[in-house]
Amino acid sequence: MPRPIRARIHLDAVRHNYRHAKTLAPGARALAVVKANAYGHGAVAVARALAEEADGFAVAYAEEGLELRESGIRAPILLLDGVFSPEEMTILDRAALTPVIHSRPQLDWLLAARPERPLDCWLKMDSGMHRMGFAPEDFAAAYADLADCPHVRSLVLMSHFARADEPDHDYTEQQMRVFAQATAAMRAPRSLSNSAAVLAWPRAHGDWTRPGIMLYGASPLGDEHRSADMLRPAMTLESALISVRDLDRGEPVGYGGRFVCARPTRVGVAAVGYADGYPRHAPDGTPVAVGGHMTRIVGRVSMDLVTLDLTGIENVAIGDPVELWGGQVSANAVAESSGTIAYQLFTNINRRVPLVYEDG
Ligand SMILES: *Cc1c(COP(=O)(O)O)cnc(C)c1O
């Protein structure tokens, strides 16, 4: 028997979520964001599951794009960080990858390149996130350089939101205004929306959306937002009980004795720990499901093990399934309890956790 942990990846859920993103922004094409190994779900498998219908894919950097090309993906592939050196320009050409140009050096490398075929490019503006992109006042000059460049075949204008997951905050409106003003005279498609903007900011949809986390079934707006009901979790992280014991009132559990039984308590151990990607900071009370019953983490998370409260669950036994997150336990709830976000839970899944694909 292998160690019972696995991450079941529901490819039909990814397809459902992609279609939902398209339905919400019916006038736009959608790049499925599969950077960081498709947020831990396996970039090749996810891209193949979407290959028939996705308008394109987005990854962070060239090697991630090459992996998709080598696995037979033909759709456009955008590199969200662009390239890191002029030498990398040749990869774009060879693998037909589309760079984001977000800085003056990147723009100069592109202008100086001599690709065999003209390139598609996305030009990024810093409309207020203040992380990457050309300042609004420098954008027209960068645009003109690309528009005049004989080896640039097409151009998309893009920006990224800092606070789209806060539907009541006006910062997203402000970013939209800055972007609209600085691009008013330019004739090119536009792209602004991450998942949160696809879900909450219809006016930002533009010509291309860039949904990421929503493809994997976690709403960036939280489980209380109506959008959460329409998304299907794409990952079930599950393991099994490997130990069960009954403790008396006053007995401590695990490292540091963080949890102390307030009453006679049945404690189970599941084969999953922080070295698998389960958050070490999960406090007592973090939700978990055992054999279909909701319960909680008790005691500090160890490298390979977690301890759970089994008190009151009937007929519980070694071997029973434990769901860390998935259809019963919301990844957002585990993340919130642990002071992080579902993005980090998914991307932290370690190589030692087998990904098991299911479709339909
Ligand atoms: C990662 C990323 C996205 C996707 O964001 P989600 O919040 O996961 O939908 C979109 N655009 C850019 C530039 C990104 O880096």
The ligand as an SDF file (V2000), in Angstrom:
LIG
                    3D

 15 15  0  0  0  0  0  0  0  0999 V2000
   -1.8020   35.3330  -12.4060 C   0  0  0  0  0  0  0  0  0  0  0  0
   -2.3350   36.4180  -13.2640 C   0  0  0  0  0  0  0  0  0  0  0  0
   -3.6700   36.4060  -13.6740 C   0  0  0  0  0  0  0  0  0  0  0  0
   -4.6920   35.4240  -13.1280 C   0  0  0  0  0  0  0  0  0  0  0  0
   -5.0910   35.8840  -11.8360 O   0  0  0  0  0  0  0  0  0  0  0  0
   -6.2270   35.1350  -11.0020 P   0  0  0  0  0  0  0  0  0  0  0  0
   -6.4250   36.0150   -9.8220 O   0  0  0  0  0  0  0  0  0  0  0  0
   -5.6690   33.8060  -10.6260 O   0  0  0  0  0  0  0  0  0  0  0  0
   -7.4050   35.0190  -11.8830 O   0  0  0  0  0  0  0  0  0  0  0  0
   -4.0830   37.3610  -14.5780 C   0  0  0  0  0  0  0  0  0  0  0  0
   -3.2260   38.3100  -15.0390 N   0  0  0  0  0  0  0  0  0  0  0  0
   -1.9370   38.3700  -14.6370 C   0  0  0  0  0  0  0  0  0  0  0  0
   -1.0440   39.4340  -15.1670 C   0  0  0  0  0  0  0  0  0  0  0  0
   -1.4480   37.4390  -13.7350 C   0  0  0  0  0  0  0  0  0  0  0  0
   -0.1860   37.5140  -13.3290 O   0  0  0  0  0  0  0  0  0  0  0  0
  1  2  1  0
  2  3  1  0
  2 14  2  0
  3  4  1  0
  3 10  2  0
  4  5  1  0
  5  6  1  0
  6  7  2  0
  6  8  1  0
  6  9  1  0
 10 11  1  0
 11 12  2  0
 12 13  1  0
 12 14  1  0
 14 15  1  0
M  END
$$$$
